[in-house]
Amino acid sequence: MRYRAEIVAGALKVSESRVVAGLLLRGVSDQEWRQAIYKDNLLLTRSPKTAQRFSILIRGRLSLVEAPLWKLIRDGSMKEATHACLAAAVKASPLLGDFLDLVVRDAYRSFKETLSQTLWTDFIEDCRGRDLTMPLWRESTLRRLRSSVYSILAEAGYIDSLCT
């Protein structure tokens, strides 16, 4: 299955990614990881469940890229860290990557000023044609997926706001 809904767990989470990248660069043990995430609350979440969700999402993304990108996330400027997080998110989510490649690129090429709801709906239908094993998500999941993708695009500077 090419397309999954894991991206609904959160947008780029740059500040949290900086923390996770630092832990990965230090090569912390599982015990040190749990201490940092759950006891020390380095991700500054309101609950252990949220810390767990964020750490799984971010660690999963960052595990797909190499240490030099972790260093850029941890030590780079906000813009550099944001784009490094975007690269990791694209690598982790074919849904996000294909949306950027197939929809956003075309919108830029044709000077569209907004990314309409119809573009998202059409994209999802096209995804089903590319991946026959893609789940039939509920409408609420599709809304959350769209929101996450558009939030990522806004964070990375591809769109001005979520009101597109």
BELPEUR-V103346 format. One record per residue. N is the residue number from 0. PHI is phi in whole degrees, 0 to 359 (NA if undefined). Layout:
<<N | PHI> <N | PHI>>
//
This chain:
<<0 | NA> <1 | 279> <2 | 256> <3 | 229> <4 | 259> <5 | 298> <6 | 292> <7 | 292> <8 | 292> <9 | 163> <10 | 281> <11 | 290> <12 | 53> <13 | 297> <14 | 296> <15 | 293> <16 | 295> <17 | 298> <18 | 294> <19 | 297> <20 | 300> <21 | 298> <22 | 295> <23 | 295> <24 | 295> <25 | 283> <26 | 65> <27 | 296> <28 | 286> <29 | 300> <30 | 294> <31 | 295> <32 | 300> <33 | 299> <34 | 300> <35 | 293> <36 | 280> <37 | 264> <38 | 274> <39 | 278> <40 | 51> <41 | 297> <42 | 275> <43 | 55> <44 | 264> <45 | 275> <46 | 211> <47 | 299> <48 | 298> <49 | 293> <50 | 301> <51 | 296> <52 | 300> <53 | 294> <54 | 293> <55 | 294> <56 | 300> <57 | 290> <58 | 298> <59 | 299> <60 | 297> <61 | 289> <62 | 292> <63 | 271> <64 | 241> <65 | 264> <66 | 306> <67 | 301> <68 | 287> <69 | 300> <70 | 297> <71 | 296> <72 | 295> <73 | 290> <74 | 251> <75 | 285> <76 | 298> <77 | 301> <78 | 295> <79 | 297> <80 | 296> <81 | 299> <82 | 289> <83 | 292> <84 | 295> <85 | 299> <86 | 301> <87 | 294> <88 | 295> <89 | 295> <90 | 296> <91 | 280> <92 | 231> <93 | 303> <94 | 298> <95 | 295> <96 | 300> <97 | 291> <98 | 297> <99 | 299> <100 | 290> <101 | 266> <102 | 255> <103 | 295> <104 | 301> <105 | 294> <106 | 296> <107 | 296> <108 | 298> <109 | 259> <110 | 57> <111 | 290> <112 | 268> <113 | 222> <114 | 250> <115 | 288> <116 | 301> <117 | 298> <118 | 300> <119 | 295> <120 | 299> <121 | 297> <122 | 299> <123 | 299> <124 | 296> <125 | 296> <126 | 300> <127 | 297> <128 | 289> <129 | 278> <130 | 226> <131 | 292> <132 | 267> <133 | 299> <134 | 296> <135 | 270> <136 | 286> <137 | 294> <138 | 301> <139 | 295> <140 | 293> <141 | 298> <142 | 295> <143 | 293> <144 | 299> <145 | 301> <146 | 300> <147 | 296> <148 | 297> <149 | 293> <150 | 297> <151 | 299> <152 | 297> <153 | 291> <154 | 301> <155 | 276> <156 | 87> <157 | 279> <158 | 231> <159 | 284> <160 | 202> <161 | 276> <162 | 270> <163 | 249>>
//
